[in-house]
Amino acid sequence: MKTFIQITEIWAPSHDRSMLEFHGGLFGEHLGFRAATQKMCFGYDEGLPGKAWAQRHPIILNDLQDPLFRRRDAARNAGLTCGVAIPIFAGDILLAVLVFFCGDDEDHVGAIELWHNDSTCSSDMGMVAGYFGIAESFQWVAQHTRFTKGFGLPGSVWQSGMPEIFKDLGHSNRFVRRDDARRVGINKGLGLPSNYERGQNYVLAFLSALGTPIARRFEIWIPDESGTALYFDSGQCDSEVDLLDDYAGVALDRSNGLFGRMLLTGMPVADESVASEGSPVGASALKAGLSSVVALPLLDAGVVKAVVAMYF
């Protein structure tokens, strides 16, 4: 089963903070694209990672043949059509930019949406960019929908300021577009807040379908009051592993594996062998037959307030 996301990259500032350098990623079978990526760097406002750095919010690029994108030939050869860049800031300091790439063929159903509210002039939130694969009817509905705080996936994330997972979207009263989701086969969603500019509220929504899921598992981990350990908050796994049972009583401290170390660094991670990690996270991934993970920290005033993990 192919996932909607096919490649993940992490870009981090150079020592003098003048440019972004390649910091790791997951490329699967796309070795040619990896080779084209490893030797690159991006300046401020340059390319997809540099644009996310400069604009301080997620960027969705629907056309990888756009002149903005410097790896056009490599993307075409790999069958990639969409890129999503997510900046991670600690106050005014950029820590990293996480980039996802998606493919496009007749079987890819799903969506990645960017929603925005400018609190100085509006009380609701509208979609400013999106990628929908072949779900064109769902795209039309999204473009003509607006959310107030607390309504739908974007509004719920906006209100809480925290990541949220919506399950069984086609039948959920919490999901405003449930009838349209059911028609195109979209069944779950993950929403991420991005609020690095005062008064500017962004929500990045990943909407996943059964046949081509965004990822095979989502998890949300929340730090304790002291900020020294992470506890499992919620998740969804396609293999129907009982995550509450796997993580009951589990605390991931700052020295405990990939996720715990993020409390210290604030850096995203991409790992191809999470199932071999000697931790409850590795054991659960092994049980579900999952090998790769990307984990993204969400920060507030420079402090990690949640860690979101996607498994492939």
C-alpha positions, -999 to 999 in steps of 0.1 A, spaced: 0 0 0 14 34 -10 11 63 14 0 97 2 33 111 15 62 95 -3 93 116 8 102 135 39 131 159 43 145 179 72 164 212 66 183 230 93 201 263 95 239 263 89 262 273 117 262 309 106 224 307 100 228 321 65 212 291 47 194 258 52 213 226 48 201 190 44 197 174 78 182 140 69 150 124 56 130 94 43 132 87 6 120 51 2 127 40 -34 134 75 -46 172 73 -46 176 96 -75 157 124 -57 178 118 -26 210 122 -46 197 155 -60 188 167 -25 218 159 -4 241 184 -22 217 213 -20 212 243 3 187 271 4 189 307 13 163 328 31 131 330 9 147 306 -16 130 274 -28 103 257 -9 122 254 25 134 290 22 99 303 15 86 286 47 115 301 66 107 336 53 69 334 56 69 318 90 40 295 82 34 262 62 37 264 24 19 241 -1 34 240 -36 10 222 -59 32 222 -90 68 210 -86 75 222 -121 71 257 -108 103 279 -112 103 283 -74 112 246 -72 149 239 -80 147 201 -84 121 201 -111 138 173 -132 143 151 -102 107 155 -91 94 147 -126 115 116 -127 102 105 -93 66 112 -102 62 138 -75 38 167 -79 32 184 -45 55 197 -17 46 209 18 70 228 40 65 233 77 88 257 96 96 251 133 105 282 153 116 288 189 105 324 192 122 342 163 148 315 159 142 289 131 151 254 142 142 235 111 119 231 81 102 198 76 92 190 40 68 164 27 64 154 -10 34 136 -25 29 117 -57 -1 119 -80 -17 91 -100 -52 78 -106 -53 59 -72 -41 87 -49 -70 100 -28 -65 123 1 -59 160 8 -35 184 25 -51 218 33 -38 250 47 -63 271 66 -57 307 77 -73 333 100 -61 369 103 -75 380 136 -72 417 128 -99 415 102 -118 382 104 -135 359 129 -134 328 108 -109 307 89 -107 299 52 -85 276 30 -56 294 14 -40 264 -3 -45 227 -7 -35 196 -25 -62 170 -32 -49 143 -56 -79 132 -76 -105 143 -51 -115 174 -71 -151 175 -57 -138 176 -22 -115 205 -32 -144 225 -45 -162 221 -11 -131 231 8 -127 262 -12 -162 273 -4 -162 264 34 -152 286 63 -148 277 99 -152 295 132 -134 285 164 -143 251 176 -160 239 144 -146 212 121 -110 200 122 -95 234 114 -117 252 139 -110 227 166 -73 230 162 -75 268 161 -95 268 193 -73 244 212 -39 255 198 -30 218 199 -28 190 173 -59 169 169 -68 136 152 -103 131 138 -114 95 131 -141 80 109 -147 114 92 -175 101 70 -197 95 100 -183 121 125 -206 149 136 -174 168 144 -164 169 108 -185 194 89 -177 179 54 -185 143 64 -208 136 35 -182 147 10 -155 128 28 -175 96 27 -181 100 -11 -144 103 -19 -132 78 7 -115 101 32 -117 85 66 -94 103 91 -77 136 96 -48 152 115 -47 189 122 -16 209 132 -15 244 145 11 269 132 10 302 150 44 319 147 31 354 140 9 373 164 -27 375 151 -20 351 122 -35 316 128 -27 287 105 -39 251 106 -24 224 83 -49 195 78 -39 161 66 -69 141 53 -63 104 48 -81 78 27 -82 41 32 -64 31 0 -37 58 1 -33 69 37 -13 100 45 6 77 69 -1 43 84 -2 56 120 -6 90 137 4 96 173 2 127 196 25 129 227 21 156 253 48 167 279 40 166 316 38 198 336 76 198 342 83 194 305 107 165 313 88 136 299 63 128 271 30 109 276 8 93 249 -23 114 243 -40 100 213 -34 81 180 -48 60 152 -32 30 136 -43 13 104 -32 -21 118 -56 -17 147 -29 -21 173 -43 -9 207 -21 21 213 -36 29 247 -25 -6 258 9 -4 242 17 30 259 -1 25 292 22 40 319 49 49 294 69 81 300 95 91 274 121 113 292 147 134 276 171 104 273 145 80 261 147 74 223 138 96 194 108 114 209 121 121 243 152 138 229 130 162 211 121 178 244 158 190 245 164 198 209 131 209 195 142 193 162 121 170 140 133 135 134 131 111 105 141 75 111 140 44 89 145 19 116 122 29 145 111 -7 149 146 -16 161 147 11 188 148 -4 222 118 16 236 80 11 239 77 32 207 100 7 188 82 -23 203 48 -10 192 60 -1 157 74 -36 154 42 -52 164 23 -32 137 49 -40 110 59 -3 107 95 6 100 98 44 94 87 74 114 87 112 111 81 131 143 74 168 144 76 190 176 51 218 181 65 247 201 50 275 221 73 303 232 103 280 225 89 251 246 77 218 231 39 216 238 33 184 217 51 159 195 32 145 165 45 113 149 36 98 115 46 62 106 51 47 72 
